[in-house]
Amino acid sequence: MAQNKNALIRYKTIDKCLQNKYRQWTLDDLIEAVSDALFEYEGKENSVSKRTVQLDIQMMRSEKLGYNAPIEVYDKKYYRYEDEDFTITDIPLTETDINVLTETVYMLKQFKDFSLFNDVSDILQRLEDKIYAEKSHTQPVIHLDKNDNLKGLHFLDQLYQAIIKKVVLKITYKSFTSRDENTFLFHAFILKEFNNRWFLVGRKRTNAPISNLALDRIIKIDYDFQTPYLEEEFDAEKFYKNIVGVTVNTGLQPKKIELWIDRTNAPYVITKPLHNSQRLIKTNEDGSIIIHLFLVENYELERLLLGFGNGIEIIKPEGMRKRMKGILEKSLEKYKLGEGNN
C-alpha cells in the first residue's frame, strides 16, 4: 500500500476516534486504533510507532493539508477536538479549492463521450453541486478549443471500446477524394487527435501500411467477430516521431529542412517550436533566425509553413522550396484574377 494512502487511513482513523466524545483517548489508544485500521485494510500486522501518530496529529493540526484540526490535550493525557462537531471530512472549501475544482471538472467534462469516464460522472456531479453550494456562478478561467459540431465524435467511445477489446471493425467510409462510400475491415490500434480533429489509426489487413481514418468521414461502424484481430505492438511515439500531424508517407525518410523566419515570427517560433526536432542555427542582426527541422514532408507540414505567409522562407531542401513557391505563385494569380473582376 502506498505511503500516502497509509497516511490517509491514519488521519481518518484518528479523526473518527476524536469524534467519539464519550471515550477518553490516550496516545496509546490512538496507536492501537490506527494499527487495527491498517490491519483491516492490508490484512497483515502493521505496527505503528508512537512517533508516527504524534507526527500525524501535528500534521492534522497544521494548514499543510487544510485540516487545521483543533486537537487539544487535556488532563495532560487525553486527546480530543476542542470543537466537538469538528471532522476533517467536512472542511469548507477555500476559494482556491473552488477555483481548482471548477477547472478540473470543466476539463474532465470535455471527455464525457468516453465510457472510461462513466465511473467518475457521479463524482463530477457531486463536485459541481459542492462548488455551486460554496460559491455560485463560478466561471472557468481555462478555455479548451473544442468543436462540438464536428461530425463523427459520437463514434469515439465505440471505437475506444473496440480497441481495448481488440475487435475487428467493419467501417463504411467516404474520403474527401472519393465519390463513393467504401466498406472494409479495419484493425484499430489507437485514437489520435490533431488540430481539433480525431483520427483512427490502424491497418486494413496484415502487411497493409498503417493508415489513419478521419472520424468525420466515417459513415457507419460494425463489427467482424470472425476475423482474428492483428496482435501488434504499435508504438505511436516512434511512428509519429518525425512528422507534423497524422499523415505518414510510408517509404519517405526524414530530412533536414532549413527555414528562415523573420523577426516578427522569430520569438513565437523560438518559444513554441514547430516540432521537437527544431534547432536554432543562427540569429541574424535584423532579428530574423535560421532553424533546422528533421522531418518527413507531408500535407500538414506544408499547411503549417504556408500559414506564416511572407514571414517564412524555405531554404532547403530545393524540391520543397520549389513546390511551395509554385503554391504561392498560384495563390497570387488568383488574387490578380480577382482584381480584374472588380
N, C-alpha and C positions, 0 to 999 in steps of 0.2 A: 504494500500500500504506500502510496506517495506520502512524503513527509507533510506536505501542505494539507492533505486530506486527514492525516492523523491529528494535526493541529486543530482542524475544524471540528473534528469529533470531540476533542478535549474541551474546546471552548463551549460547544453546545451542551456537553455533559455538565460542566461547571455551572453554566447558566441555568440548566434545569434543576440542579441541586439548590442553588441560591434562591430560586423562585419558590421553593418549598419552605415557607416561613414557620412551619410547625415542627421543624427539626433544627437542631444546632449542628453546624458543620465545622468540624476541625479540619486542619490541613490534611491529616491522615485520612479522614473520611472522604475528602475530595480526591485524594490519590487513589483510594480504593474504588471509588465510583468511576473514575476515569479509566482505571485498569480494567474494570469489568466491562465497560462500554467498548473498549478496544478489543477485548477478547470476543465479545458478541459479534463485532464486525469482521474480525480477522480469523476467528476460530482457533486462536492459539494464544498461549500465555504471552503477555506483553507488559513487562514490568516498567512502570513509570516512576521516574525519580522525583524526589521532593523538589529538587531544583527546577525540574521541568514544569511542574504545576505552579510553582512560585512565579516563574517567568510568564506562564500563561495568564495568571492573574494580573501581573504587571502589564502585559500586552492588552488585555481586555480593558484595563483602566485607562490606557493611553488613547491618543487620537489616531494612531497609525492605521488601525483597522476601521476607524469611525465609530467604535463602540462607546467609548467614554463611560465605561460601566462604573457605577458608583458603589464599588465594592469596599466595604469597611470591615475592620476587625474590632470586635467588642469583647470585653472581659479578657483582653489580651490573648484570646484563644480561638474564638469562633468567627466565622466569616458569614456575611450577609450583604444583601443590597440595601443601601440606605433608603432608596425608594422601593417600597415593597412591590410596586407594579412594574418595575423595570424588567426588560428582557432584551437580549441582543437580537432577537428575531423580529422585533417591532420597533426598529430605529427609523425615525423620519428621514426621508431623503433630503440631502442638501441640494442647493441649486446646481452645483457642479454634477452631482449624481444624476439629476433630472436631465441635464443637457447631454451627458454621455449616453444615458439610456435612450433618449429621444433619437439620437443619431444612430445608435446601434439597431434599434427597432426599425428605423427608416431604411437602413441599408439591407437588413435581413429580409425585409418585405419585398425587395427587388427580386428575390428568388422564390417568390410564393408559388410559382408554377412547378417547382421541383418537389417531388414526393419526399425526398430526404429531409425536407423542412417541415413535413406534416407533424412530426413529433414535437416541434417547438412552436407550432402555431398557437396552441393554447397558452404557452408561456408568453408569447408575444402579446396576445390579447390581454393577459393579466398585467403585463408590464405597461401596456398602453393605458389600461384602466388606472393603474397606480400613478402613472405620470399625470394623467388628467386630474386625478383627485388631489395630487400635490400642487400642481401648477397648470391651470387651464391655458389653452391657446399657445402652447409651446411650439415654436416654428423650427424646423430643421435648418441648420446652417451649412449642411453638406448637400449639394445637388448632384445627383448622378445622371449622366446623359443616357436616357432610355427612351426608345421609340415603341410605345405600346401599340401603335398601329401597324408595326412590321408584321408581315404575313409569316406564317409558319411557327410562331412562338408557341402555339398550342401543342406542337409536336415535341417540345423539349422533354417533357417528363417521359413520354412514351419511348423516345429514343434513348434516354438515360437508362430506363429500366432494361431495354433490350441489350445495351452494352454491358451492364453489370451482370445480367443473367446469361449473357453470351448466346443470344438468339439471332439467327439469320433473318434479315429484313427483306421484305419484298416491297420495293419502292416504285411508285409511279412518279415520274419526274419530267419536267419540261424546262430545259435550259434556255437562256436568253437567245442562243443562236439556233435553237431547234424550232421547227414549225409544228412538230407533232410531239405528243407525250410519249415517253418511253418507260417500259416497266422492266425491272431487272432485280436480281438478288444482290444484297449488299451486306458485307461483314463489317460492322461499325466498330471502330476502336476508341475514338474519343469525340467529344463535342468541343468545338473551338469557337471562340468569339473574337472578331476583329472588326474594328471600326463600326461598332454597334450592329453588326450582323452576325448570325450564328451559322456555323458550318458543321456538317457531319463528315468525319474523316474515317476512311477505311478502304477496303478492297472489294471489287465486284466478284473476284474469284481468285483462286491460288495462282500465284505468279503474275497477276494483273498489277499494274502500277497503283501506288497509293493515290487516291483521288478524294476530292472534297465536294460535298453537295451543299449548296446554299439552302437553308431551311425554307426560305421564302419562295423557292422554286419546286418544292415537294408538293405533289398533288394529293397523294394517298400513301398510307403505310399499312402493310400487312405483314404476316409472319410466315416463315417456312421452317417448320419444326423437323422436317425430314432431312434437310441438308446439314451436315456437320459444320459447326462454327469453326472458323480458322483460328486455331490457338497460336497467337503471335504476340511476342513481347514488343509492342510498339513504343519506341522511345520518342515522344513528342519533342522533348528539348533538343535532342540530337537532330531530328528530322527537320525542324524549323530553325535550326541554329543560324544558317546563312541566308535567310530570306526575310523580306518585309512582307507581312500579310499572310496569306494562306496558299498562294499558288506556287507549287514547287515544280519547276520544269525538269523532269527526270532526265538525267544524262548530262545536264549542264553542270560545270564545275564553278565554284565561286571564284571571282576575280577581283583584283584591286580596282576600285572606282575612285578617281580623283576629282574633287569638286572645288570650285571657287565660290565662296559665299561673301556677299557684300557686307559692308559694315553695319547696315541696319539689321540684317538677319543673323549676323555672326553671334551676338550674345544669346539668342534663342537656341541656336544650333549647339552652342557650347554647353549651355545649362540643360538642354533637353536633346541629347544625341539622337540622330536619325536612326541609329542602330547600335547594338552593343559593340560591334566591331569598329566603330568610329574612332579615328585617331587624328588629333590635331597635328598637322605637319608644319605649318608656318602661319605666323601672324604678320600681316603686311603693315607698312607705315600708315596707310589710309584707313586701317581698322578692319579691312577685309581679311579673310582667312582661307587657308588651303587645308582640306581634310581628306582623309582616305577612308573608304569603306571596303569591306571584304564581303561581297555578296554575290548571289546568283541573280541575274537580271530577271525581272518579271513585271507583270502588269501593275501591281500595287506600287512597286518602286518607281516606275515611270510616273504614275499619278502623284506620288508624294513629291517628286522633284519638280514636276510641272506646276505644282501648287505654289512654288516660290516665285514664279514669273521671271522677271528680269533680275531677281536677287541672287540667282544661281547660274553657274556655268559648268557644264560637264567638260572637263579637260581630257580625261581618259576613262574608258577605252574609246578609240576612234569610232568603232562601229556604233556604240551607244550615242556618242556625240552627234553623228550624222543622222541617226534615227530621230533623236529629239529635235534636232534642227529642222528636219523635214516636217515634224508635227507642228512646230511653232510657225513655220512658213505657211502651212496650210491654214492655220488659225488666222494669221494676218490677212491672208487672201479673203477669208470670209468677212472680215471687217471692211476691207476695201470694197467688196461687192455690196455690202450693206450701205456704205456711204453713197453709192450711186443710185440707190433706191429712194433716198431722202429727197 
